[in-house]
Amino acid sequence: MLDLVQATVRPLLLDEQVLEVAYKLYLKAPKASLPAISIQTLVQQTGKSPLQCRNAIVEANTLGRFPNCELHP
């Protein structure tokens, strides 16, 4: 039962600010098998920590709410 509650609540906890900026960077990235997103650029544009930015993208990707990409410093 707890897993069901977590699965329902978790999408509501996604950091929309980070994901919006990350998606813009994703669209601007050179087209490759996996477009690359710079964590440092994301940090500068959002004011969040590198770990928060990385975790937001990974979590959203795991939930199927962000496309596959590479993350680099």
C-alpha positions in Angstrom: 0.0 0.0 0.0 2.8 2.4 0.8 4.3 1.8 -2.6 1.0 2.8 -4.2 0.9 6.0 -2.2 4.6 6.9 -3.0 3.9 6.2 -6.7 1.0 8.6 -6.6 2.6 11.3 -4.6 6.1 11.3 -6.1 5.2 12.9 -9.5 3.8 15.8 -7.5 7.3 16.3 -5.9 9.1 16.8 -9.2 11.0 20.1 -9.4 9.2 21.8 -12.3 11.6 24.8 -12.5 14.6 22.5 -13.0 12.7 20.3 -15.5 11.5 23.3 -17.5 15.0 24.7 -17.9 16.5 21.2 -18.5 14.0 20.6 -21.3 14.9 23.9 -23.0 18.6 22.9 -22.8 17.6 19.4 -24.1 16.0 21.0 -27.2 19.0 23.2 -27.8 21.5 20.3 -27.5 23.1 19.0 -30.7 21.1 16.1 -32.0 22.9 12.9 -31.1 21.9 9.5 -29.9 21.6 11.0 -26.5 21.6 14.9 -26.3 23.8 16.2 -23.5 22.7 18.6 -20.8 25.2 20.6 -18.8 24.5 20.4 -15.1 26.5 23.6 -14.5 24.4 25.5 -17.0 21.3 24.2 -15.3 22.6 25.3 -11.9 23.4 28.8 -13.1 19.9 29.2 -14.7 17.9 27.7 -11.8 19.9 28.6 -8.7 19.6 25.0 -7.5 22.4 22.7 -6.4 24.0 20.3 -8.9 22.6 17.4 -6.9 19.1 18.8 -6.9 19.3 19.3 -10.7 20.7 15.9 -11.4 18.1 14.2 -9.1 15.2 16.1 -10.6 16.1 14.9 -14.1 16.9 11.3 -13.1 13.6 11.1 -11.1 11.5 12.5 -14.0 13.2 10.2 -16.5 12.5 7.2 -14.2 8.9 8.2 -14.1 8.8 8.6 -17.9 8.4 12.4 -17.7 11.7 13.4 -19.2 13.5 12.1 -22.3 16.8 10.1 -22.1 19.8 12.3 -22.2 23.4 12.6 -21.0 24.3 14.7 -18.0 27.7 16.3 -17.8 29.4 18.8 -15.5 
